[in-house]
Amino acid sequence: MTDPRQHLRLSVVTPECEVLQTEADFVVVPAHDGQIGILPGRAPLICKLGIGTLRVRFDDRGVRLFVERGFAEVLNNQVTVLTEQAVPAEQIDSSQVQSQLEQARQMPADSLEAVALRREALRHARALLHAAGDD
């Protein structure tokens, strides 16, 4: 059983900078194949990230970040997230994302490549809205 006073150390890093470094009671990362919850004492893990919301809880405070692709590693209560993009939820402009969502819905779907691009644009906009809490 894990020590209830034990915490995780979380670092979220993009190619440009370290976006977040904090202690956490638990972290949820958007893996490429679903959400993974991480508690102190977790076995070592490396996973590929998808697009979605990274959630952090520490002392009854929550933090949400939109992350896009990359990797997460868990080792010795250290969670390291290397991602292409990390945006705090409070910095996401929901009206701008709604506009992106509408533009994605208007994209042509007349070839396999166009369908794939449209699907990715829709997924990206919906994930941003979800991270902002406006889904």
N, C-alpha and C positions, 0 to 999 in steps of 0.2 A: 504494500500500500504506500502511496506517495505521502510525503510530509506536507500537511496543509499549508505550511508557511513557505514552501518551496515555490519559486516562480520561474518563469521562462524569461530569457533575454531575447528580444526581437530586434533584428536589423533589417530594414527594407532599403535596398540600394538599386538605383537606376544607373545607366551609363554616365549620367551627368552628376549625380550626387547621392548622398545618403539622405533619404526622405524621412525616415523614422528610426529612432533607436529608443527602446523603452523596455521596461519590465512588463510582464503580462501574466495573468492567471490562466488564460487560455487564448489560443489563436486559431482562427479558421481560415484556411487558404483555399482558393479556387483552383484545384488541380485540373488538368486537362480532361479528366474523366469524372469529376464530381468534387464536392466539398470534402476537405479533410480537417477534422478537429484535432487540435494538439494540446495536450495537457502536460504539466511537469512530469518527468519520469518516462516520457514516451521513448520507445525504442528508436534507434537511428533510422532515418528516412531521407530519401532523395526523391523528389517528384517533379514532373514537368507541370508548369502552370498553364492554365487556360486564360480566359478573359473573365473577370468577375470581381467580386467584392472580397477583400481581405478584411476580416473582422478581428479586433483585439479587445480583450476585456482585462482591466486591471483596477482593483479596488473600486468596483461598482461604476467605473467609467468605461465608456466604449469609444472605440475609434474605428472608423470605416475608411478604407482606401479602395479606389478602383485600381486594379492591377491588370496588366496586359502581357501575357506570355512571360516565359523565363523559367526559373527553377527555384525550388525551396529545399532547404536542407535542415534537418533536425539532428542535433548531436549534442549530448550532454546538457540538455535544457537550453541550448542556444538554437534559435530559429533564425536562419538567414534566408532572406528572399531576394533573389536577383531578378529584376524584371525590366522590361523595356520601358514601362511607364507606370508611375504610381501617383495618383491624384487623390488628395484628401476629399472626402465626400462633401465637405462644406465649400469647397472650391469649384464644384461642378455646377455649371449654369444650366438648370433644368430647361429653361425656355430655349436655349441654344441647342440642347440635345434633342428636344422635341422637334426642332426644325431639321436637325440631322436625320432624325427618324423619318420624317415626312419625305425628305429628299431620297432617302434609301428606298422608301416605298415606291417612289416614282422612277427608280432606276429600271432600265430595260432588262428583260429576261428572255432575250431572243437567241441565246446560245448557251452552251454549258458554262463557258467562262463568265458570261454576264450573270447567269444565275448564281454562280459561286461568289462573285463580287457583291451582288445584291444581298445574298444571304449573310455574308461577312459584315457588311455595313449595317444591316438590321441587327445582327447579334451584338455588334459593338455598341450601337446606340441604346439598345435595351439593357445591356450590362451597365452602361454609364447611368441610366435612369435608376436601375436597381441599387447601385452603389450610393446614389444621392438620396435614396429612400423615396423616390417618386414613382415607383412602379405600381 
